[in-house]
């Protein structure tokens, strides 16, 4: 039986078959992925009204792909106070934000209370707001640096108001690649362990894969299949986000930066392989909005959100520093032939812009 027939028969593909998908032409892959997308979501494309807050760029870890950390090329260190974070949250919520996506560098100068206190103060003032925060890399950093267990950090997050976890820090799971990219950071097994513990607490999270740097196609397939295995156990991932590597202002050299076709193939293959993760997100901050809109035809059913402000990807060259206006976002989705659907952070539909 050929691989196209297996996909259409909904047979699960293994590692070698996953790698073989890349040999299919772009339009065949797109057709296969779109059939799955249409069955799951029809023509709906999800987004949320969110605000990204990056409270510090002071980082104890060293990642070659990072342009955000102030300890590397960026000499301008900053750390926001709780009051500054709360002011940003207040302004964004008044403008309609329903989610605060809070991701920091690994700041060894401020302690666990700086992280947890920020969440607590936001939730005390805005109990309805959804806080998505603390990547598995941040959880691992706090546990390592301050002598806590993963369980203790995760429980503190819940106690202080964190509702869901973002998927950052996954990068590529292959340990040889991680040794080169981000030596000393959370390992692949630790990343998976942290998300498994989070899911067992009844909480949901995103998952990511950073691609387009020094990894191979085989590394990407391995990464996706490890996520699929954990999702079989926990069911806690609500979206997979293939993050396109941003190449400016960092220490990675000789990267095989992907073409638009390679990026679209990767979205499509993710939709085919990850049969148990409901949503594939084309995060426009890394793919560009134009490619994200095209990705809707290649399996992606989510474009993330309005963002409002963003510092990590834009430091490496992404055009996302000031987010996107809601009306523009809706119009772009409609004009691409899809139905914009505002969602909450765990994919409950809030408003359909038919």
ZAMI-168366 format. One line per field, with one value per residue: residue number from 1; chain; x, y, z of N, C-alpha, C in turn. Coordinates in steps of 0.02 Angstrom, whole numbers. Layout:
BEGIN
k	NUM;... .
c	A;... .
npx	X;... .
npy	Y;... .
npz	Z;... .
capx	X;... .
capy	Y;... .
capz	Z;... .
cpx	X;... .
cpy	Y;... .
cpz	Z;... .
END
This chain:
BEGIN
k	1;2;3;4;5;6;7;8;9;10;11;12;13;14;15;16;17;18;19;20;21;22;23;24;25;26;27;28;29;30;31;32;33;34;35;36;37;38;39;40;41;42;43;44;45;46;47;48;49;50;51;52;53;54;55;56;57;58;59;60;61;62;63;64;65;66;67;68;69;70;71;72;73;74;75;76;77;78;79;80;81;82;83;84;85;86;87;88;89;90;91;92;93;94;95;96;97;98;99;100;101;102;103;104;105;106;107;108;109;110;111;112;113;114;115;116;117;118;119;120;121;122;123;124;125;126;127;128;129;130;131;132;133;134;135;136;137;138;139;140;141;142;143;144;145;146;147;148;149;150;151;152;153;154;155;156;157;158;159;160;161;162;163;164;165;166;167;168;169;170;171;172;173;174;175;176;177;178;179;180;181;182;183;184;185;186;187;188;189;190;191;192;193;194;195;196;197;198;199;200;201;202;203;204;205;206;207;208;209;210;211;212;213;214;215;216;217;218;219;220;221;222;223;224;225;226;227;228;229;230;231;232;233;234;235;236;237;238;239;240;241;242;243;244;245;246;247;248;249;250;251;252;253;254;255;256;257;258;259;260;261;262;263;264;265;266;267;268;269;270;271;272;273;274;275;276;277;278;279;280;281;282;283;284;285;286;287;288;289;290;291;292;293;294;295;296;297;298;299;300;301;302;303;304;305;306;307;308;309;310;311;312;313;314;315;316;317;318;319;320;321;322;323;324;325;326;327;328;329;330;331;332;333;334;335;336;337;338;339;340;341;342;343;344;345;346;347;348;349;350;351;352;353;354 .
c	A;A;A;A;A;A;A;A;A;A;A;A;A;A;A;A;A;A;A;A;A;A;A;A;A;A;A;A;A;A;A;A;A;A;A;A;A;A;A;A;A;A;A;A;A;A;A;A;A;A;A;A;A;A;A;A;A;A;A;A;A;A;A;A;A;A;A;A;A;A;A;A;A;A;A;A;A;A;A;A;A;A;A;A;A;A;A;A;A;A;A;A;A;A;A;A;A;A;A;A;A;A;A;A;A;A;A;A;A;A;A;A;A;A;A;A;A;A;A;A;A;A;A;A;A;A;A;A;A;A;A;A;A;A;A;A;A;A;A;A;A;A;A;A;A;A;A;A;A;A;A;A;A;A;A;A;A;A;A;A;A;A;A;A;A;A;A;A;A;A;A;A;A;A;A;A;A;A;A;A;A;A;A;A;A;A;A;A;A;A;A;A;A;A;A;A;A;A;A;A;A;A;A;A;A;A;A;A;A;A;A;A;A;A;A;A;A;A;A;A;A;A;A;A;A;A;A;A;A;A;A;A;A;A;A;A;A;A;A;A;A;A;A;A;A;A;A;A;A;A;A;A;A;A;A;A;A;A;A;A;A;A;A;A;A;A;A;A;A;A;A;A;A;A;A;A;A;A;A;A;A;A;A;A;A;A;A;A;A;A;A;A;A;A;A;A;A;A;A;A;A;A;A;A;A;A;A;A;A;A;A;A;A;A;A;A;A;A;A;A;A;A;A;A;A;A;A;A;A;A;A;A;A;A;A;A;A;A;A;A;A;A;A;A;A;A;A;A;A;A;A;A;A;A .
npx	42;30;98;13;-113;-116;-120;-244;-325;-317;-215;-90;67;239;410;499;406;355;467;471;362;407;459;354;265;232;98;25;49;-10;-143;-175;-157;-249;-369;-379;-380;-500;-593;-581;-599;-666;-685;-643;-537;-439;-410;-346;-374;-244;-106;65;186;347;440;576;743;858;965;1013;1046;1123;1088;1117;1034;966;916;872;915;996;1122;1199;1220;1141;1157;1072;1000;850;727;565;465;342;238;252;228;96;36;51;-27;-152;-181;-187;-291;-396;-406;-460;-395;-393;-309;-154;4;142;309;474;652;782;802;918;928;818;731;608;490;477;433;315;243;206;110;13;-27;-83;-192;-264;-313;-374;-469;-531;-449;-350;-201;-64;83;257;364;421;558;579;521;608;727;699;678;803;893;849;825;706;581;510;374;344;365;269;151;156;140;5;-60;-36;-101;-76;-142;-125;9;135;220;357;538;554;621;722;707;810;956;1090;1080;1026;1132;1219;1141;1083;1153;1150;1025;852;827;770;696;667;589;476;436;398;287;203;179;112;-3;-60;-108;-226;-218;-192;-80;22;125;286;400;555;616;719;852;990;946;892;775;738;759;654;542;562;547;410;348;383;308;181;176;176;58;-34;-32;-73;-159;-154;-102;-153;-123;-7;140;236;381;462;631;716;835;920;1042;1103;1199;1206;1273;1291;1166;1030;920;745;650;498;418;470;436;295;276;316;219;109;146;152;16;-30;42;20;-104;-175;-168;-263;-255;-162;-48;-8;103;105;200;325;322;288;148;93;136;81;-55;-65;-31;-148;-206;-132;-150;-146;-246;-252;-198;-134;-135;-181;-76;-13;107;276;431;532;539;544;664;752;727;595;438;351;342;248;128;-38;-177;-346;-454;-386;-328;-441;-493;-391;-395;-525;-516;-430;-508;-559;-645;-646;-624;-642;-564;-551;-415;-406;-471;-611;-748;-778;-825;-889;-839;-926 .
npy	-60;111;266;376;318;257;370;424;321;337;276;257;333;286;321;311;320;445;525;496;566;694;680;685;786;962;1002;884;847;957;940;818;856;959;893;826;935;998;902;903;1040;1111;1261;1348;1464;1490;1615;1718;1857;1927;1967;1978;1970;2004;1993;2003;2011;1958;1824;1665;1555;1497;1508;1471;1513;1623;1791;1875;1874;1973;1948;1912;1967;2078;2219;2285;2270;2225;2218;2201;2277;2212;2303;2370;2264;2237;2357;2351;2237;2284;2389;2317;2226;2313;2351;2241;2117;1944;1848;1833;1810;1760;1758;1736;1772;1674;1724;1743;1829;1871;1779;1654;1710;1830;1788;1712;1802;1901;1835;1811;1941;1991;1903;1929;2057;2040;1920;1847;1838;1743;1667;1622;1546;1518;1421;1251;1256;1367;1320;1213;1286;1366;1264;1199;1303;1356;1250;1173;1046;986;963;1046;1174;1177;1162;1282;1372;1348;1381;1516;1567;1532;1472;1397;1317;1381;1319;1334;1312;1183;1169;1072;900;805;756;779;887;979;991;1066;1180;1231;1202;1142;1187;1142;967;858;748;797;908;845;772;874;931;819;803;923;905;797;861;907;1012;1109;1126;1207;1147;1150;1164;1210;1249;1243;1277;1201;1075;913;844;720;737;825;742;643;724;764;639;600;692;652;527;562;633;531;473;574;673;811;914;1054;1116;1113;1197;1239;1323;1442;1464;1614;1717;1827;1923;1829;1684;1573;1488;1449;1395;1299;1382;1374;1359;1437;1334;1224;1255;1254;1120;1062;1107;1038;903;894;907;787;686;711;655;656;778;919;1046;1139;1264;1404;1508;1669;1763;1706;1645;1739;1840;1823;1696;1619;1634;1565;1441;1396;1321;1210;1127;1200;1273;1378;1541;1600;1750;1923;1980;2108;2164;2109;2034;1935;1854;1958;2018;1941;1966;1948;2017;2065;2148;2245;2182;2149;2233;2202;2211;2209;2082;1998;2031;1988;1848;1819;1864;1771;1663;1593;1565;1675;1640;1689;1629;1560;1531;1394;1345;1357;1417;1588;1693;1697;1758;1771 .
npz	0;-45;20;11;3;129;212;177;218;350;422;543;528;533;583;467;365;391;360;225;178;150;23;-62;-182;-163;-183;-175;-42;20;-18;47;182;192;175;297;384;342;379;517;553;455;364;459;539;676;802;935;1047;1109;1220;1215;1340;1387;1517;1558;1493;1538;1551;1610;1538;1384;1222;1055;953;997;996;1087;1221;1342;1384;1281;1120;1137;1230;1313;1453;1539;1667;1712;1839;1956;1959;1837;1748;1783;1746;1605;1580;1623;1533;1412;1435;1451;1320;1264;1269;1301;1341;1422;1371;1440;1438;1486;1490;1571;1717;1838;1942;2013;2078;2129;2177;2108;1982;2016;2094;2003;1924;2021;2062;1945;1930;2046;2021;1897;1887;1787;1677;1562;1596;1511;1532;1577;1508;1481;1488;1570;1688;1717;1734;1850;1943;1943;1978;2098;2181;2185;2156;2001;2019;2128;2075;1971;2046;2118;2013;1975;2094;2097;1987;1852;1702;1584;1492;1382;1234;1221;1217;1175;1055;955;981;971;1051;1015;928;1018;1105;1030;1000;1121;1243;1409;1438;1473;1447;1314;1365;1492;1460;1404;1515;1606;1541;1539;1676;1699;1620;1688;1796;1754;1666;1515;1373;1248;1112;1034;893;844;690;540;551;599;598;532;413;462;599;627;605;703;816;807;820;949;1020;982;1043;1180;1184;1161;1286;1376;1319;1330;1251;1161;1043;906;863;735;737;643;620;660;587;615;709;797;855;772;634;459;427;361;300;282;130;70;21;90;220;212;177;296;388;331;344;482;511;457;526;663;723;840;901;911;845;725;724;630;666;646;680;665;540;448;403;276;231;332;307;185;235;289;191;197;305;425;552;637;679;783;863;896;965;997;1069;1052;1089;1080;958;866;896;828;699;653;597;701;809;847;844;776;707;755;662;540;547;544;419;332;351;306;172;122;104;211;369;498;669;829;973;1140;1255;1264;1156;1151;1059;1034;953;790;638;514 .
capx	0;73;92;-47;-171;-114;-143;-316;-357;-307;-168;-36;132;297;466;522;352;354;520;453;313;442;473;295;265;200;25;-3;50;-61;-209;-185;-164;-311;-425;-383;-401;-571;-632;-578;-616;-697;-649;-631;-468;-445;-363;-369;-353;-196;-50;128;226;413;459;648;786;918;959;1069;1063;1153;1062;1148;985;929;937;836;950;1040;1190;1236;1233;1101;1185;1021;964;793;682;507;437;273;194;255;192;25;13;44;-85;-212;-194;-205;-357;-444;-413;-495;-357;-422;-254;-87;54;199;369;534;717;794;835;941;937;756;700;544;434;468;391;249;209;176;48;-36;-53;-127;-254;-301;-347;-413;-478;-558;-400;-314;-129;-24;150;307;384;455;627;577;508;670;775;682;689;876;930;827;821;639;562;463;307;336;358;204;99;158;110;-67;-81;-29;-144;-61;-196;-99;80;156;260;426;593;559;671;722;718;872;1002;1151;1063;1018;1200;1247;1098;1064;1185;1136;954;810;835;707;659;641;534;418;415;364;220;163;158;62;-65;-89;-143;-287;-204;-173;-21;43;191;318;461;593;648;748;919;1040;915;874;705;730;752;586;495;573;517;337;325;387;250;122;177;154;-14;-71;-35;-104;-211;-154;-81;-209;-100;63;162;302;410;514;691;731;907;960;1067;1119;1264;1203;1302;1285;1100;992;857;698;611;426;391;490;395;227;278;322;151;66;167;130;-57;-39;70;-6;-176;-206;-164;-319;-244;-96;-45;41;117;125;258;386;317;260;75;75;145;32;-120;-60;-28;-216;-219;-84;-162;-150;-312;-246;-147;-115;-178;-163;-11;-5;179;315;501;580;548;562;735;790;709;524;402;296;353;189;67;-80;-243;-397;-491;-341;-321;-503;-499;-343;-420;-583;-494;-395;-558;-574;-691;-612;-659;-607;-567;-514;-348;-412;-507;-683;-764;-809;-861;-877;-846;-948 .
capy	0;170;310;418;277;249;432;431;270;357;231;294;326;282;366;309;346;517;554;488;618;752;667;700;855;1009;1004;822;853;1006;909;770;892;998;846;815;998;1010;854;924;1109;1145;1320;1393;1480;1517;1664;1749;1925;1914;2012;1947;2010;1974;2035;2013;1981;1936;1752;1625;1504;1522;1473;1503;1541;1676;1860;1914;1877;2031;1926;1898;2026;2135;2245;2325;2227;2253;2175;2240;2267;2188;2359;2381;2208;2246;2413;2326;2193;2324;2424;2269;2198;2366;2352;2181;2055;1891;1804;1861;1760;1788;1716;1774;1739;1638;1775;1715;1883;1894;1729;1624;1755;1879;1755;1693;1861;1935;1801;1820;2009;1996;1866;1964;2114;2018;1847;1815;1836;1680;1676;1568;1566;1471;1365;1197;1279;1410;1277;1178;1334;1383;1205;1188;1358;1372;1190;1146;993;1008;962;1105;1233;1173;1177;1354;1406;1342;1419;1588;1591;1511;1430;1349;1327;1384;1261;1353;1273;1116;1174;1006;853;767;783;805;954;1022;1003;1121;1240;1259;1160;1161;1202;1084;915;837;706;840;947;801;755;931;936;763;820;976;875;755;907;929;1074;1102;1164;1204;1117;1184;1137;1262;1216;1286;1298;1150;1008;879;823;662;765;851;686;616;772;758;574;600;729;609;475;590;650;469;460;626;712;879;965;1078;1140;1106;1259;1237;1390;1451;1496;1683;1711;1887;1943;1774;1652;1515;1499;1395;1363;1284;1417;1339;1394;1437;1267;1179;1273;1229;1047;1044;1114;985;840;897;891;716;642;724;643;663;848;945;1108;1156;1337;1440;1566;1717;1801;1676;1623;1797;1834;1799;1623;1590;1631;1509;1379;1373;1272;1155;1093;1244;1300;1429;1590;1630;1805;1992;1986;2177;2178;2047;2053;1881;1839;2019;2032;1902;1986;1941;2081;2055;2188;2284;2143;2162;2258;2150;2216;2186;2010;1967;2041;1945;1779;1817;1872;1710;1612;1556;1596;1692;1621;1706;1575;1572;1500;1320;1330;1367;1470;1647;1732;1679;1815;1740 .
capz	0;-47;78;3;23;202;243;166;259;420;455;575;496;577;571;397;323;402;320;155;159;121;-48;-102;-206;-117;-191;-149;30;39;-26;101;245;190;187;369;413;328;419;587;567;399;340;515;559;743;828;996;1060;1162;1228;1236;1386;1399;1574;1567;1443;1572;1546;1635;1488;1322;1163;997;907;1031;987;1138;1284;1350;1402;1219;1078;1160;1293;1348;1499;1574;1705;1733;1906;1957;1943;1765;1716;1796;1704;1537;1579;1630;1470;1361;1451;1435;1247;1242;1273;1343;1361;1430;1355;1476;1431;1505;1492;1634;1756;1902;1991;2044;2122;2111;2194;2054;1932;2042;2117;1946;1907;2076;2062;1887;1943;2098;1990;1839;1896;1727;1622;1555;1596;1480;1551;1602;1466;1518;1500;1629;1745;1730;1760;1919;1985;1948;2008;2165;2221;2190;2110;1949;2048;2170;2032;1937;2095;2132;1956;1980;2154;2085;1935;1783;1677;1535;1477;1313;1214;1207;1246;1145;1001;922;1036;963;1101;983;905;1077;1132;990;1001;1186;1294;1477;1446;1484;1397;1282;1412;1546;1431;1399;1584;1635;1510;1562;1744;1693;1595;1740;1842;1721;1630;1444;1350;1178;1100;978;863;809;633;489;571;583;604;470;409;507;666;634;611;770;863;803;844;1022;1044;971;1094;1244;1178;1171;1358;1418;1285;1356;1203;1120;978;887;831;703;738;593;648;639;577;627;775;843;846;729;568;409;433;300;310;238;80;84;7;144;278;200;182;367;415;306;375;552;513;440;577;731;719;905;923;871;808;699;724;589;708;595;702;639;471;413;397;210;229;379;272;138;274;300;138;207;368;483;566;689;662;847;885;879;998;1021;1074;1054;1090;1070;887;830;907;779;631;637;592;747;869;866;836;718;724;750;599;486;554;521;347;298;351;261;103;101;91;272;416;561;730;891;1022;1201;1256;1260;1095;1150;1011;1064;902;720;592;452 .
cpx	44;54;30;-109;-174;-140;-219;-356;-349;-263;-110;30;187;352;487;469;345;407;503;402;347;457;413;297;220;124;-8;-5;-4;-130;-225;-197;-230;-372;-435;-407;-476;-615;-636;-610;-653;-654;-634;-556;-472;-392;-389;-343;-308;-142;11;165;291;447;533;686;853;916;1023;1091;1088;1129;1087;1097;951;959;908;876;999;1111;1231;1246;1195;1127;1133;978;904;757;625;489;367;224;194;219;117;-3;4;-18;-149;-230;-218;-275;-411;-456;-446;-458;-391;-370;-191;-38;121;257;430;597;725;836;853;945;875;719;631;487;424;422;320;209;175;110;-6;-67;-99;-194;-297;-341;-394;-424;-502;-505;-364;-239;-97;49;191;318;416;528;630;566;572;722;761;695;764;909;912;811;751;632;517;392;295;326;290;147;98;127;34;-94;-81;-64;-127;-113;-172;-26;91;204;334;477;601;614;668;743;783;926;1068;1139;1058;1087;1232;1207;1094;1090;1170;1064;916;822;768;665;629;583;471;391;375;294;175;137;104;-5;-99;-122;-207;-279;-182;-111;-17;107;220;375;494;631;674;817;969;1011;903;799;691;722;682;536;501;540;441;313;332;329;186;118;152;80;-58;-81;-79;-162;-210;-130;-142;-188;-26;82;231;329;467;571;701;807;949;984;1080;1183;1262;1230;1286;1219;1069;923;806;665;538;395;409;449;324;224;280;255;107;82;147;56;-69;-16;36;-82;-212;-199;-213;-302;-171;-94;11;53;147;187;323;382;304;185;56;81;96;-36;-120;-62;-97;-237;-176;-90;-170;-220;-312;-188;-120;-161;-150;-96;1;67;215;388;549;593;571;635;779;768;637;490;340;297;290;124;28;-149;-296;-434;-450;-335;-382;-509;-452;-367;-479;-561;-455;-443;-577;-619;-655;-655;-617;-618;-538;-450;-349;-462;-583;-698;-801;-850;-840;-889;-864;-950 .
cpy	62;218;355;380;268;312;437;378;281;306;273;280;325;329;368;337;421;553;551;541;678;742;679;773;898;1005;941;824;901;978;860;805;930;953;834;878;1010;964;876;992;1145;1203;1370;1402;1518;1569;1686;1820;1921;1968;1972;1996;1971;2015;2046;1981;1960;1860;1716;1572;1536;1479;1508;1536;1604;1744;1905;1924;1935;2011;1910;1963;2088;2160;2279;2280;2263;2199;2218;2226;2237;2243;2374;2326;2217;2304;2391;2282;2233;2358;2375;2240;2250;2371;2288;2117;2006;1841;1846;1804;1786;1739;1759;1736;1707;1681;1749;1767;1897;1843;1707;1672;1809;1851;1745;1753;1900;1903;1815;1889;2020;1963;1899;2022;2092;1942;1811;1804;1769;1696;1613;1586;1507;1413;1311;1216;1325;1369;1241;1225;1350;1324;1194;1241;1369;1310;1163;1085;1022;1012;1025;1168;1233;1188;1251;1393;1405;1384;1494;1612;1573;1460;1378;1366;1335;1326;1275;1309;1205;1114;1112;955;813;797;808;875;1002;1039;1062;1186;1272;1215;1187;1178;1137;1031;897;795;748;882;906;783;812;939;878;777;874;948;832;797;934;993;1059;1143;1161;1162;1147;1142;1194;1229;1268;1312;1244;1080;978;865;765;685;792;795;654;659;764;692;568;638;687;555;502;608;588;454;510;664;786;933;989;1105;1125;1167;1249;1308;1395;1492;1565;1693;1772;1892;1885;1740;1589;1532;1438;1357;1351;1316;1392;1386;1396;1369;1218;1192;1245;1153;1025;1052;1056;918;838;879;817;672;650;717;654;732;888;1004;1116;1232;1362;1506;1620;1758;1771;1657;1680;1786;1806;1723;1588;1584;1574;1443;1353;1320;1209;1126;1138;1272;1354;1475;1625;1689;1872;2012;2054;2199;2112;2065;1998;1867;1901;2038;1996;1914;1979;2010;2081;2100;2223;2247;2161;2186;2205;2152;2192;2110;1974;1973;1996;1873;1773;1819;1812;1651;1570;1597;1612;1673;1642;1650;1599;1532;1424;1300;1323;1425;1526;1687;1709;1739;1789;1792 .
cpz	0;8;72;23;98;237;236;203;334;458;483;540;547;553;497;350;331;361;246;132;127;46;-93;-125;-161;-122;-167;-73;54;34;30;168;248;200;261;404;404;370;492;599;511;375;396;527;625;758;896;1003;1121;1165;1251;1282;1398;1454;1585;1510;1472;1579;1569;1585;1424;1264;1100;951;935;1017;1041;1202;1287;1367;1340;1180;1102;1227;1337;1392;1528;1613;1730;1806;1901;1937;1868;1727;1724;1755;1631;1531;1581;1564;1416;1373;1437;1360;1220;1246;1321;1367;1368;1421;1383;1474;1443;1486;1561;1679;1826;1958;2033;2087;2100;2124;2142;2000;1959;2065;2061;1927;1958;2073;2002;1902;1998;2069;1934;1843;1834;1673;1622;1552;1567;1492;1574;1553;1509;1531;1561;1692;1766;1761;1834;1966;1996;1991;2081;2207;2233;2144;2056;1978;2090;2128;1998;1984;2112;2074;1960;2038;2141;2021;1863;1761;1627;1521;1402;1297;1203;1242;1217;1093;957;975;1030;1007;1070;956;964;1107;1095;999;1070;1243;1364;1491;1458;1429;1367;1330;1468;1521;1428;1469;1615;1606;1532;1633;1743;1670;1648;1795;1811;1681;1558;1429;1275;1173;1037;950;826;751;583;507;552;585;534;470;456;580;678;644;680;823;865;833;920;1052;1037;1025;1161;1241;1184;1245;1395;1385;1302;1309;1163;1053;969;846;801;698;688;624;617;641;593;700;823;822;803;660;524;416;364;307;259;188;103;73;64;207;270;203;255;403;395;339;448;557;500;498;645;732;785;936;880;826;787;690;678;624;664;615;678;565;423;404;329;205;276;346;221;175;292;249;147;277;428;491;619;670;724;861;866;911;1032;1028;1080;1048;1070;996;849;840;856;708;611;638;638;807;894;852;773;742;711;683;540;487;526;446;308;296;304;188;77;93;151;319;481;621;790;941;1087;1200;1251;1206;1102;1103;1046;1014;833;677;523;395 .
END
